[in-house]
Every structure is written in C-alpha cells, then in structure tokens.
Amino acid sequence: MHDAKCTNEGCPNARAHDPECEGVKVASGMSLTSRLAGQAGLAAVLVQFLFGAADGAPLLAIGVGQAPTGQAPEAIQRSSREGIQRLSEETQHQAIDCGKIGAECAVTPYLLCPSEDQPFSARIATPYSRVADSVYEAKARHRRPEPPTPGAVNVWGVGVFVSPAADSRKADSIVSVHIRRGTETIDPSTTTLAPVVLQNGPGRNTTLSKGFFAFPMDTFRPTSDLTIVFTGSNSEMRCTLDRSRLAALR
C-alpha cells in the first residue's frame, strides 16, 4: 500500500492522461446522453472533453450511486479560500488568465500526490481547472484557446482522473476510488473505466485500465482533511488532502 500526503505546498509537475470513452452512465441508470438531450449535443462534447476521442476500444461504465490580466499566479489560484465552487462568468475569466500563466497555475495544484514510486497518476478535475487546463493546452500547442462555458463545466462537475503510472514496472490497473473523511466513506456517483496500453519494450505491450470517478462537489469542501483511496488490481494508493489544500482548490 502506498500512502502520501498532499498539502498546500503543491506537487511536482507531472500529468495524468485522460481516459477515453464513448459513453457514461449516471447514478439513476439513465445514459448521460439521454439526461442531457436537447442541450445542443452537450453530452457528446462532455465525453470528448473528459476522455478524448474514442479509439474503438471497449469501455466499462458503472453507475455507483454525479493574455493575463497582470494578477500573480498566487492571486489567481488562491483568491478563493472556500474551496471548489461552481464557475461564474467572473471566475471563468480568472481561470482563463490562470491557463495563460502556465502549468504552475492550471495543472500542478490539481495533481494528487504524484511520485515515481506510486502505481497511479491522478488529478482532480473541477469546473475552474477544466477552463484553465483547456487554455493552457491550447497555448502549449500554439492554438487559439476555446475555453468551455460556465454552463458546460458546471454540468461536468468534479471528479478524479486516474491513469497507470508511466513506469510499466510499477503501473497498475485502477479498479475503484473512494474518499474517506473521518469515519465516513464516500463512493463516486459515477465510475468510468477504459483500457490503456503501456509499452514494456520493443514489441511488448501491457493493457491496463484508467478511469474517471465523479463525485458531488461538496465532497471536497474544506471542513476537514480527507483521504482519497485508489484501489488497483494489485495495489492500493492513498493520498491525504488537508484543509488548506482543499480550501485552495478552485
């Protein structure tokens, strides 16, 4: 079992890759496409934004239970001490500026205890971070940013992306994620798993799983420390977020 503690000091700059999928189930058992029908194809946009373009691989979806303005990076990233919130037009502009600043604002604060010794790579996705990350990625690829709207990212909500570690010798398939706060255990409202292929050398590949685990936004309220438990096929990883880290998330 791997145990790590994340504080408000941030984490090294490493990224988790988004899972790929073609659909996802919500807790009610309705397809997300059905639930969002009539919203100008928002379901398709959501799936593509969360997981990237599907490559035709099978997918397992399980319903379990939902140019900078001149401000310093710290001012943009830490201006709210209330933790993760729904995105407004004002905070969307802040998130756009955050993405223009770079990875230290748009990516690093959302990484979950990255380490070369861990079997997984993981990060939190929030309405704010989705906008910041989209702008950061566009800038890195020399493309024109097209940040998603507050309405879209608020529907997508909050969740945890998990991928196998880059080192195939330590990587594991993710099976489940849950959160512990004191004596309370919180399961994801939606779990979506997809295959990912790792190269072990010339002509040697291993197929593992990656996933997205959606949680209600108030799961991450900064009222007390919480621990995210990642359970894999052969290992377990734990990452504790203290109140100051939770309060600093946007």
N, C-alpha and C positions, 0 to 999 in steps of 0.2 A: 504494500500500500504506500502511496506517495502522499505526503501531506505538506502543504505550503501555505504561507500566509501573505496576502496582499495587503498593503497599507496604502496610504495616500501619497506615498513617495513615487508611485508609478512603477512600470515594469520595463524590461528590455524591449527593444523594438523588433518584434517578430510577429508574424501574422498567421492566422488560421485561414484556410481556404474554405469558401462557402460550399455546402453540399449542393448537388444537382438533383433536380426532381421534376416531375411532370404534374404533380398534384399533391394536395394535402388534405387531411381530414380534420374537422374541428370536433370539439367535445360532444356536440349534440348528435354527431353522426352524419350531419349534412356535409356535402362537399363544399369546400371553400368557394368554388366557382358558383354553386347554387346559391350560397348565402350572400354572395356579392353580385348576383345577377342584376343587370340594369345599371351598373356603375361604370359603364363605358369600358368594359374589359379589365377592370382593376385587378381581378383575380389573376389574370394572365400576367399582368405587369408585376404583381406581387411575387409570383413564383419565379419569374425571370430575375427579379431584383434580388430576392433572397438567396436563390440557389444557382443562378446562372443558367445558361442554355442546356437543356437536357441532351444527353448523348445516346438515348435509346436504351440505357441500362435499366433493369428492373428496379423498382422503388418500393420500400415498405413505409406506409404512413399509418400511424396509430393514434386514434383519439383516446386520450388517457383520462381526461377528467371532465387560454386564449393569448477683385483686388481689395485686401484687408482694409478695415476702417481705421487702422492705427492702434487698436487695442492690443495690449500684450497678450501672448498666449494664455498666461495665467488668468488674466481678466476675463477672457472669453470662456475658458474651460471651467474656471472656478467661481464665476459670478453668481451661481446659484448654490446655496447650501441646503436646498430642500430635496436634493436627490433627483432621480429621473422623473420627468414631467411630460405631459402631452405637449407637442410642439405648437407654438403660436407663430404668427407672422413675424413677430419681433425676434423670437428665439430661432426661427428659420434663418433670418439674416445673420444672427450670431454664429449659427452652425456653418453657414456658407463662408464666413470670414475664418472660422476655425479650420475648414478644409483648405483654404488658401494658405494658411500658415504652415501646414505640413503635418507629418505623421505624429509629431510630438503632441499635437492637439487633437487630431482627428482619429488616430489609431491607438497609440500607446496607452492612454488612460482606460481603454476598454479591454485590454488583454488580461487574461486570467492566469496569473502566476506562471508565466512561461519559463521553462527550464529545459536544458538539453537532456536532463535525466527523467523527464516526465514522458508517459506513454501517449499523451494527447497534447494538442494545441487548441486553445479555446479563447473565445472573446464574447463579450456581451454586445448585443445589438439593441440600440434604443432609437426612438424617433430622431433625436438630435444627432446621434452618431451616424445614422444612415445618410443624413444630408451631408454632414461633414466628410464622411468617407467617400461619397459619390463625387464631391468636388475635388477632394484630394486625388482620387484615382484619375479623374479627367485631366487634372493639371499634370500629373505624372506621365500621362500618355499624350500630352500636348493636344488635348481635345477640348472643345468648348463645353463647359460644365452645364449640365441639365439637372439641377437638383430636384428631387421629388417634392411634392407639395406637402404641407402640414396634414391635409386630409388623408393623403395616401399613407404616410409613415405612421400616423396615429392609428390607422386601421391595422397596419402590420404589427404594431405593438412592440413588446420587449421579448427577447429570447437569448439563448446561448447557442452559438455555433461551436461545434466540436469536430476536429479532424485528427487522424492519427499523426503522431509525431513524425517529423521529417526523417529521422533516423529509423530506417526499417528494422534495425535490430531491437529497438525499444518500442516501436509503434504497436498499437493495439486497436481493435475494433471497438467503437463506442456502442454500448447497449442501452444505457439509460443514464439520466441525470435527475437528481432531486436536490432540494435545498433544505437545510436544517437550520432552524432558528430556535435556540433553546431546546425545548422538548418537542417542538412542532416540526413535522416533516411535510414539505410542500412538493407535490408531484407536478410535472408540467401539464398544462392544459392540452398541449398537442406535441406529439413526438413524430419527427420525420427522419427516416434513415435512408441512405443511398450508398452504393458501393463506390470505392475509390481504389485505384490500382497504384501500388508502390513498386518501384524498381529496386530489386536486390542486387542487381549486377547485369551484365550482358545476357539478355535472353531469359532473365529470371525475374518474374513478377509475382507479387502477392496482392490478393484482393482483400481489402478490409472494408470497414464501414465508417462513414462520417454522418453527422446529423445536425438537426436544428430542433431545439427544445424551447417551446413557447411558454411563458409564464405571465400571470397577471402583473401589471405594472407595479402594484403596491407590494409585491413580493420583495422588492428591493428597497423599500422605504428605510431610511436611515435611523431607525429607532433602536436597533441593537445589532451586534455583529451577526453575520450568517456564514454558513459553510456550504459551498457547492460541492456535491459528491458526484464524481464521474465514475460510473461502473462500466468496465470493459469486459471482453471475453475472458481475459486472463489477468486483469489488474484492476486496481482502484486508485483514483487520484482525488485528493481533497484540496480545496482552495478556500481559505477564510478571508472574507472582506470585512474590515472593521467599519465602525460607524462613520469615521471621517472619510474613508474611501467611498462608501455608499453615498454620503452627502455630496461628494464632489462629482459624482457621475451626473451627466446631463441627459 
